């Protein structure tokens, strides 16, 4: 499943909903339910509540996923070709419910 994300079309839409984010890659959608962080190429780490988080995520529209990494019980990372990485923690502190994110193909990653 993770390998399939590397073959996705470029990011085409970003939806910021009250308590989650959806990333649309043409016909595939990733729903992020935990509080993500965005790591910029400079190394700066932005929380969703930080100024610049939303703008920098929207700037990834048109970018492909360079790498996708699932480190069980720690985090899930999507790295874009631009060098920006979206990091979704998979721990109880970041959890809003049992699910952390939903991936294409009905895959659900649960919090530990």
N, C-alpha and C positions, 0 to 999 in steps of 0.2 A: 504494500500500500504506500509506504513512504517513498519508495522508488518511483511510483507513478506520479507523484507530485513534481518530480524533477522534469517530467515530460509534459507538464501542463502548458496551456497557452499562456500568454502574458496576462498579468493582472488587468482586469478590465473595469472593475467597479469596487468601491469600498463603501459599506454601509455602517454608520455609527448609530446603533440603536441604544435605547436607554441603558441597558446593562450588558450588552454584548456587541461584538463587531463581526460583520460578515465580509469575507473577501471573495470576490467573484472572478474566476478564471474561465471566461467564456461559459462552458457548460458544467463547470465544477465549482462548488461553493465550499468554503471552509468557514465554520462558525466558531468563534472564539468566545468562550464563556467566562474564563478566568481573566483576571487583570493582567494584560500583557505589558511588556516593556519593549521599547524600540531602541536598538543599538545602532548608532550612526557610524559611518566609516571612520570618523574622528575618534571613536571610542566612547563618545558621550552616550549615556543611557537615559532614556526618557520614559517616565510613567505616563499612563493615559491622561492623567490630570495635569501633566506638565505642558506649558506652552510649547508649541512646535510638534507635539506628538502627532496630532491629526494631520497637520500640513505635511509632515515628512512621510507619513504612511500613504496619503493620497498621491504624493509625488512618485510613488512606486507603480502607479498605473502605467502600463506599457512595459513593465519589467517582468522578466521571467524568473522563476525560482531557480537559483543556482544549486542550492542544497536544502535538504530537509532532514532534520535529525531528531530522533526521539530518544531521550535519555530517561529511561523509566525511573519513576519516583523523584525526578528532578525537574526537567523541563522539556518542552518541544520547541524547536527553532526552525523558522523558515528564513533562509538567507536569499536575498534577491541579488540579481546580477550586479546591481549598483553598489553592493557591499553593505546595504542596510539589512539588519536582521530583526525579525519579530520574534520575541522570546515569550513563551507562555509557560509560567511556572505550574508545576503539577503537585503542589503541596497544599496542606490544609489551610495555611495562612492566606493563600490566594483564592481559595475555593469559595464559590457562592452556592454551590450545589454539588451533587456527586459527579457531574460531567465537567470536564475541563475544556474540551473542544470536540467538534464533530468534523470528520473528514469525508471527502467524497466516497461513495460506495457504502454508506451506512456504517462507517467506522466511528466509534465513540471512544475517546480516551478519557478515562476516569481519574479523578484525583486519588492520591494515595493517602 
